[in-house]
Amino acid sequence: MATQDPPASCKVVLAGSIAKSLQYEISEGLLKLERKPLLVGFLANKDPAARLYSSWTQKTCQENGFDFNLREVDREELETHILTANQDDAVDGIIVYYPIFNSRQDQYLQQLIDVRKDVEGLCHTHVFNMYSNIRWLDEQKLQKSILPCTPLALVKILEHLKVYNTILPYGNRLFGRTVLVVNRSEVVGRPLAALLANDGACVYSVDVTGVQQFTRGEGIKKKRHEVVDKEGWTLEDCIPICDVVISGVPGEAFHFPTTLLKDGVICINFSTEKNFGPEVKERASIYVPAIGKVTIIVLLRNLLRIVQNRKSSSKTGNGEIN
């Protein structure tokens, strides 16, 4: 009698399948609005990646019931254009395709965007709330703070994969999970480590400078995460003890040492380069090779959230969010 091959031990999950559940949530929210939300994008550079991202944004907006207006401007005039869009009631959200100056001036531009229109969650109010584990913009808890798109996309992927334990209270649902994040950029890696730790995980954050541990302390008793330098630790020390591995190292030179992965680990790649080789499927139970489609849908989810926040603000009589 012929023997059947055992089923594949690794499930490859594509970003498109995860994005569909978020698309449904967005479509339900749009039904309650009086008009299509308008997202304005500012392109002030010649970066082909920025132009490609703007094209993806436009396509995704059109496919999901949002209006999108791309404005190509000179970088020296971008400040004026942002301030004008801040004052335009027809504009619901603003996105700037960075880099513009590749300097601290880009950070200045991020702070210019009105907090009520910041779909990327990069202004001071949203960043402060994220790191401080403050989830609302108001005391009534009607207006949710906006999170940066790529870190939030990774959170949504982990929710989809049931890494979050819904039996536990909201805000503690990663308690007991140990997560490795290979990337500590200010754009993705460090915010992601903070978000996951604030949700209860023990997170090992690794970059070229070393290893840091993000947690809410023993028994997750602290209100927000704390960071501890793990002196002498390396990537190789972290890999075998982690249930989830998220890697986003740019460049072709980096190859994740998959032989050190524990059996049944969940692996997610968010770099444009493939950090994991095909052998990752021999150890991982779930592998997500890319996240781009989820990130762009999360951008629209943030825009919808901004419009909903504004409606909540008007109902409670608060004209502005400080």
Salt bridges, closest charged atoms under 4 A:
GLU25 OE2 - ARG301 NE 3.03
GLU63 OE2 - LYS59 NZ 2.56
GLU72 OE1 - ARG51 NH2 2.85
GLU76 OE2 - ARG75 NE 3.89
GLU77 OE1 - HIS81 NE2 3.96
ASP92 OD2 - ARG35 NH1 2.86
ASP92 OD1 - ARG310 NH1 2.91
ASP114 OD2 - ARG116 NH2 2.66
GLU159 OE1 - LYS156 NZ 3.13
GLU186 OE2 - ARG190 NE 3.04
ASP199 OD1 - ARG135 NH2 2.76
ASP207 OD1 - ARG184 NH2 2.87
GLU226 OE1 - LYS222 NZ 2.43
ASP243 OD1 - LYS262 NZ 3.16
ASP263 OD1 - ARG283 NE 3.96
